[in-house]
Structure formats: C-alpha cells, structure tokens
Amino acid sequence: MKRRKYFLCIAVVLCTLSIIGTVCYAYETDVNTGRTKIEDSKAGEEKEAAMTELPDGEYTIPVELKGGSGRVSVTSPAVMIIKNGTAQITIIWSSSNYDYIISGGKVYEPMEEKEFSTFQIPVLSFDEPMTVIADTTAMSIPYEIEYQLVLD
C-alpha cells in the first residue's frame, strides 16, 4: 500500500510539471559570495553576435521578455545600435536590482548609474529568442535567473 502511494505521488508531481511546462535547473551556491547560480544554461554557451545588413545607425526594435517570475519587464521598444554589421541592444529593466547579465558566454556589467538596471549587449539572433541570465539582488541572497529576449 505504501509503495502504491509513493508511485502515485511521483506520478502526480511529474504530471503537474509536464502540464505547466516547468523547466528545472540545477542551482549552485557559491560559498564565498552566497550567490546562487544556474548551471547548464544556453546563456553560458559562447556565441558570436549576429550579423546584419542594416546600415550603421540607431534604431528601435520591439523586445519581449519571457521567463522569470513575470514581475519584471524590459522597456520596449529598445534602442539598437548597428556598427560594422553587428547590433548592440540596450536592455532597460523595470528594476534596479540587476547587477550583471550573462549573454553568449560573456558577463556584462550595467551601464552608468541609472534609475533602472541598464545593459548594452550584442544581439545574438534576430530569428530566435536570445537566452540571457540576469543576476538579481532583490532577494535575501543574489540569484541568477534565466530569461529569453524576443526581438520582433
């Protein structure tokens, strides 16, 4: 009887996870800094900036943020600067609690002190969501949270 209840509980948990589409990540806490980091994320994979044929200049581009808790957003449209065929996008969060972003395997620090956390990162893809990890200091200990930026 106990064994049947055990398997039933496991089945319910697995079914619930598959229904809501939750992705489980392995987290690692650095004992020296107390930061909680995500292991095995696409944002940690080295990737080059996407090339574009747009002429050099400043543009705006709609951006949608996916992932996280849903309590934070980014300014849209975002400013995108094209120089020598590569694009940099300025991401402005609705929070001031982000202290770095990991994108394409590189760590980006925030731009000068602003009211909201602001980062300039290379556009890695125009055709598919860009996976980034943003470190938030809004909780009791810093956490890395994975997001997707969708450029339209």
Backbone bond lengths (Angstrom), bond angles and torsions (degrees), N, CA, C in turn:
res aa  C-N    CA-C-N  psi(-1)  N-CA   C-N-CA  omega(-1)  CA-C   N-CA-C  phi
1 M - - - 1.460 - - 1.528 110.81 -
2 K 1.349 117.54 -43.92 1.458 120.84 179.33 1.524 110.83 -62.63
3 R 1.319 115.53 -39.22 1.462 120.40 -178.99 1.526 110.54 -64.18
4 R 1.312 116.76 -39.36 1.464 121.22 179.66 1.533 110.34 -65.56
5 K 1.328 118.00 -41.89 1.467 121.75 177.90 1.531 110.59 -63.84
6 Y 1.323 116.09 -39.37 1.467 121.83 179.51 1.531 109.86 -60.99
7 F 1.326 117.32 -48.89 1.463 120.96 -179.98 1.525 111.39 -66.80
8 L 1.320 117.54 -35.12 1.448 121.36 177.42 1.527 110.50 -64.50
9 C 1.319 117.61 -42.38 1.467 121.90 177.92 1.530 110.94 -62.49
10 I 1.309 116.78 -43.85 1.468 120.77 179.08 1.525 109.88 -63.31
11 A 1.315 117.18 -42.75 1.464 121.47 179.84 1.528 111.23 -62.16
12 V 1.323 117.27 -41.38 1.463 121.48 178.95 1.531 110.41 -63.86
13 V 1.321 117.56 -44.77 1.467 121.14 179.54 1.518 110.63 -62.79
14 L 1.318 117.86 -47.16 1.461 121.18 -179.94 1.517 111.70 -63.22
15 C 1.308 116.77 -41.37 1.456 121.44 179.26 1.532 109.97 -64.29
16 T 1.318 117.24 -43.89 1.462 121.58 179.12 1.521 110.49 -61.23
17 L 1.322 117.10 -45.55 1.466 120.20 179.58 1.515 111.86 -62.53
18 S 1.326 117.14 -39.58 1.462 119.25 -179.53 1.523 111.15 -70.56
19 I 1.312 118.10 -33.06 1.462 121.37 -179.59 1.519 110.97 -69.37
20 I 1.326 118.15 -45.84 1.461 119.75 -176.67 1.515 112.34 -85.60
21 G 1.324 117.81 -5.48 1.455 120.82 175.17 1.509 114.06 71.02
22 T 1.286 118.07 28.66 1.453 121.70 -179.00 1.515 110.43 -72.33
23 V 1.325 115.32 135.19 1.446 121.20 174.90 1.519 106.97 -106.60
24 C 1.305 116.47 127.69 1.452 120.14 -179.78 1.518 109.20 -96.12
25 Y 1.305 116.65 132.20 1.454 122.42 177.82 1.513 109.22 -113.11
26 A 1.319 115.63 150.64 1.450 120.85 173.69 1.524 107.03 -84.72
27 Y 1.302 117.39 126.23 1.450 122.17 178.91 1.518 108.79 -107.13
28 E 1.314 114.24 146.26 1.456 120.72 178.86 1.518 107.20 -128.52
29 T 1.324 118.09 132.12 1.447 121.48 177.69 1.512 109.49 -104.05
30 D 1.334 115.70 125.12 1.457 122.15 177.87 1.525 107.51 -76.09
31 V 1.316 117.12 118.85 1.465 120.39 -176.56 1.519 112.05 -67.98
32 N 1.324 118.61 -23.51 1.467 120.89 179.88 1.527 112.65 -79.60
33 T 1.340 116.93 -39.38 1.465 119.99 -176.36 1.522 113.11 -105.07
34 G 1.337 118.05 -18.91 1.453 121.53 -176.59 1.521 112.90 79.32
35 R 1.332 118.16 1.44 1.464 121.92 -179.65 1.525 110.44 -72.29
36 T 1.317 115.90 140.29 1.454 121.44 175.75 1.515 107.56 -101.41
37 K 1.341 115.99 121.45 1.455 121.52 -173.85 1.518 110.96 -116.06
38 I 1.327 114.69 149.75 1.459 121.55 175.88 1.515 108.08 -87.62
39 E 1.324 115.80 134.08 1.463 121.05 173.18 1.519 108.17 -99.57
40 D 1.317 116.37 152.94 1.469 122.63 171.91 1.530 113.68 58.12
41 S 1.321 117.07 52.69 1.454 121.50 176.54 1.526 109.45 -107.90
42 K 1.330 116.75 151.27 1.458 120.89 175.94 1.523 111.66 -62.70
43 A 1.316 117.73 -27.53 1.462 121.10 -179.20 1.522 111.23 -64.65
44 G 1.324 117.61 -25.59 1.453 121.49 -179.65 1.517 113.71 -81.29
45 E 1.337 116.89 -11.57 1.463 120.68 179.28 1.522 109.33 -76.88
46 E 1.333 116.14 131.44 1.455 119.77 178.32 1.517 110.28 -65.46
47 K 1.329 115.43 132.43 1.454 120.98 -178.13 1.524 108.24 -149.46
48 E 1.309 115.76 140.08 1.465 121.34 179.50 1.523 110.49 -83.42
49 A 1.327 115.76 156.96 1.457 121.23 176.70 1.527 109.92 -64.67
50 A 1.324 115.62 145.18 1.466 121.23 178.02 1.533 109.37 -71.52
51 M 1.303 115.50 144.85 1.465 121.10 177.37 1.529 109.09 -91.93
52 T 1.332 115.90 148.38 1.454 121.26 178.03 1.524 109.37 -138.23
53 E 1.315 115.79 154.56 1.460 120.92 178.09 1.521 111.69 -96.90
54 L 1.326 117.35 4.03 1.464 120.09 177.43 1.526 109.56 -63.59
55 P 1.329 117.10 144.53 1.463 118.88 177.17 1.533 110.90 -67.58
56 D 1.335 116.16 154.16 1.460 120.78 177.40 1.525 109.73 -54.54
57 G 1.329 115.90 140.72 1.458 120.22 178.86 1.514 111.33 156.17
58 E 1.326 114.99 -175.85 1.462 122.55 -179.77 1.522 109.01 -107.80
59 Y 1.314 116.00 131.63 1.457 123.31 -178.05 1.531 108.98 -130.79
60 T 1.324 116.09 169.51 1.463 120.64 168.13 1.519 107.07 -118.74
61 I 1.325 114.95 148.31 1.461 120.38 -178.44 1.528 108.63 -143.45
62 P 1.337 117.57 132.64 1.461 119.57 175.83 1.534 110.40 -63.20
63 V 1.326 116.21 138.32 1.465 120.83 178.14 1.524 108.72 -134.87
64 E 1.318 115.05 136.05 1.466 121.77 178.59 1.517 108.23 -117.04
65 L 1.325 116.78 135.88 1.462 122.34 179.10 1.521 109.09 -101.12
66 K 1.339 115.90 128.55 1.470 121.24 176.51 1.517 108.27 -123.25
67 G 1.321 116.15 151.95 1.456 121.41 178.45 1.520 111.89 99.50
68 G 1.315 115.02 -175.47 1.465 120.03 -178.56 1.514 111.74 68.75
69 S 1.321 115.50 -158.65 1.462 120.98 -176.77 1.521 112.64 -87.66
70 G 1.331 117.41 -12.60 1.456 120.42 -177.24 1.521 112.65 88.66
71 R 1.337 117.92 -0.23 1.465 120.83 -178.75 1.519 113.19 -89.10
72 V 1.324 117.68 -9.58 1.459 121.48 -178.91 1.524 108.91 -118.33
73 S 1.315 116.14 155.10 1.468 120.69 178.75 1.525 108.24 -140.27
74 V 1.326 115.41 174.10 1.461 121.26 173.96 1.521 107.99 -124.08
75 T 1.325 115.36 153.21 1.461 120.68 179.47 1.525 110.03 -67.56
76 S 1.340 115.03 133.22 1.456 120.50 177.76 1.525 107.99 -137.95
77 P 1.327 118.31 134.22 1.452 126.84 2.58 1.532 111.23 -73.26
78 A 1.321 114.37 157.58 1.461 121.57 178.83 1.525 109.41 -101.04
79 V 1.325 115.63 155.07 1.463 120.65 176.40 1.523 108.34 -80.58
80 M 1.331 115.96 132.65 1.456 121.49 177.93 1.527 107.63 -126.50
81 I 1.325 115.70 128.94 1.461 121.42 179.96 1.523 108.69 -110.75
82 I 1.337 115.68 125.93 1.462 121.87 177.50 1.521 107.81 -102.27
83 K 1.327 115.51 129.15 1.464 120.27 176.06 1.525 107.87 -145.05
84 N 1.321 115.87 123.06 1.474 122.41 179.51 1.524 112.98 54.48
85 G 1.330 116.86 38.57 1.458 120.96 174.86 1.513 116.36 84.69
86 T 1.343 117.78 -1.82 1.469 119.75 176.60 1.523 109.35 -116.65
87 A 1.329 115.45 152.90 1.458 121.23 -175.96 1.518 110.68 -114.90
88 Q 1.330 115.10 139.94 1.459 123.36 171.18 1.525 106.42 -116.88
89 I 1.324 116.78 136.63 1.464 120.84 179.56 1.522 108.89 -117.06
90 T 1.323 115.73 140.62 1.463 121.14 177.63 1.516 108.48 -97.28
91 I 1.325 115.79 116.61 1.467 122.37 -179.89 1.519 108.38 -101.72
92 I 1.338 116.41 120.50 1.464 121.89 177.68 1.521 107.37 -113.43
93 W 1.323 116.17 114.81 1.470 122.15 -179.49 1.524 109.96 -80.91
94 S 1.318 117.06 157.79 1.468 122.08 175.87 1.527 111.07 -82.90
95 S 1.321 116.72 10.14 1.464 123.45 -178.61 1.527 108.74 -133.57
96 S 1.302 116.71 153.07 1.467 121.43 175.77 1.529 111.15 -99.64
97 N 1.327 117.27 10.24 1.464 121.69 -172.18 1.526 115.06 -97.97
98 Y 1.314 118.58 18.64 1.464 120.49 177.67 1.526 108.62 -105.11
99 D 1.345 116.10 126.86 1.467 118.20 -175.78 1.522 114.34 -110.64
100 Y 1.326 118.74 -9.01 1.458 121.96 168.76 1.515 110.06 -165.06
101 I 1.353 114.69 161.20 1.464 122.44 175.37 1.517 107.03 -128.15
102 I 1.325 115.70 141.41 1.460 121.35 171.35 1.522 107.04 -109.23
103 S 1.330 115.49 125.90 1.461 121.17 179.61 1.515 108.05 -146.63
104 G 1.313 116.71 130.70 1.452 120.49 179.77 1.517 113.25 60.13
105 G 1.330 116.76 29.74 1.460 121.46 178.19 1.510 114.84 81.58
106 K 1.329 117.34 4.83 1.468 120.85 -178.88 1.520 110.25 -119.75
107 V 1.332 115.06 149.55 1.466 121.58 179.48 1.526 108.56 -96.49
108 Y 1.327 116.36 131.82 1.464 122.32 178.87 1.524 109.37 -118.01
109 E 1.314 115.43 130.13 1.462 122.54 177.88 1.534 108.41 -88.09
110 P 1.345 117.30 157.78 1.465 118.79 179.17 1.531 111.49 -67.26
111 M 1.317 115.13 155.31 1.456 121.08 175.34 1.530 107.23 -69.92
112 E 1.314 117.56 -178.74 1.464 121.00 -177.62 1.522 111.44 -45.34
113 E 1.306 115.46 162.14 1.471 120.84 -177.55 1.521 110.97 -54.43
114 K 1.287 115.75 120.80 1.461 122.91 178.90 1.524 107.75 -129.91
115 E 1.321 115.28 168.68 1.463 120.07 177.72 1.525 111.23 -64.18
116 F 1.351 115.84 -36.37 1.457 121.58 179.22 1.522 108.59 -119.89
117 S 1.322 116.89 152.05 1.470 120.89 178.45 1.520 108.87 -60.45
118 T 1.339 115.93 124.91 1.463 122.43 -174.95 1.523 109.19 -130.32
119 F 1.333 115.62 129.53 1.461 121.51 -176.83 1.522 109.67 -132.12
120 Q 1.314 116.16 146.69 1.459 120.88 170.68 1.524 106.83 -113.90
121 I 1.333 115.61 119.61 1.463 121.21 -177.22 1.524 109.32 -130.74
122 P 1.331 117.40 154.87 1.463 119.12 177.39 1.531 111.42 -71.07
123 V 1.331 115.50 147.58 1.462 120.60 173.64 1.522 106.37 -79.38
124 L 1.328 116.47 119.11 1.463 121.47 -178.41 1.520 112.23 -90.49
125 S 1.329 116.33 -23.75 1.466 119.90 -179.62 1.523 109.46 -160.54
126 F 1.323 114.97 138.32 1.464 120.48 172.82 1.528 110.30 -96.60
127 D 1.334 116.83 -16.04 1.465 121.72 -171.66 1.525 115.26 -100.07
128 E 1.317 117.40 -19.38 1.460 120.03 -178.35 1.527 108.87 -140.04
129 P 1.334 117.40 159.70 1.463 119.59 -178.67 1.534 111.74 -58.54
130 M 1.321 115.43 142.04 1.464 121.75 175.27 1.522 107.98 -93.36
131 T 1.316 117.23 123.62 1.459 121.27 178.14 1.525 108.93 -87.23
132 V 1.326 115.76 127.51 1.464 121.70 175.69 1.515 108.62 -130.30
133 I 1.315 115.24 154.76 1.467 121.11 171.19 1.515 106.48 -114.31
134 A 1.314 116.62 127.30 1.459 121.34 177.90 1.523 108.25 -115.50
135 D 1.320 115.92 132.58 1.462 121.47 -179.89 1.525 108.90 -92.88
136 T 1.327 116.20 119.82 1.457 120.94 -179.91 1.526 110.47 -106.09
137 T 1.315 114.19 140.59 1.464 120.80 177.20 1.529 110.84 -107.08
138 A 1.331 117.14 15.61 1.462 121.69 -175.85 1.532 113.19 -77.29
139 M 1.325 117.37 -15.46 1.462 120.57 -178.50 1.529 109.96 -99.71
140 S 1.300 116.14 -178.40 1.467 119.76 -177.01 1.526 112.09 -61.80
141 I 1.325 117.16 -31.28 1.462 121.82 172.02 1.529 107.22 -132.07
142 P 1.334 118.96 152.76 1.466 119.85 179.87 1.530 111.74 -62.96
143 Y 1.327 115.53 140.55 1.460 122.34 178.97 1.519 109.72 -128.41
144 E 1.325 116.03 139.81 1.450 121.79 168.99 1.520 107.80 -89.04
145 I 1.328 116.15 129.71 1.461 121.74 -178.97 1.522 108.44 -124.08
146 E 1.326 116.03 133.73 1.458 120.54 -179.20 1.532 110.53 -88.57
147 Y 1.328 115.53 133.83 1.460 123.18 177.09 1.520 109.10 -131.09
148 Q 1.320 115.25 165.40 1.453 121.62 170.69 1.526 107.06 -122.43
149 L 1.333 115.28 133.69 1.465 121.71 174.34 1.524 106.75 -104.11
150 V 1.327 116.04 121.88 1.456 121.45 -179.81 1.521 107.37 -108.76
151 L 1.340 115.68 116.70 1.461 121.77 178.86 1.513 108.22 -95.20
152 D 1.340 115.41 136.31 1.462 119.08 -176.47 1.509 110.39 -114.96
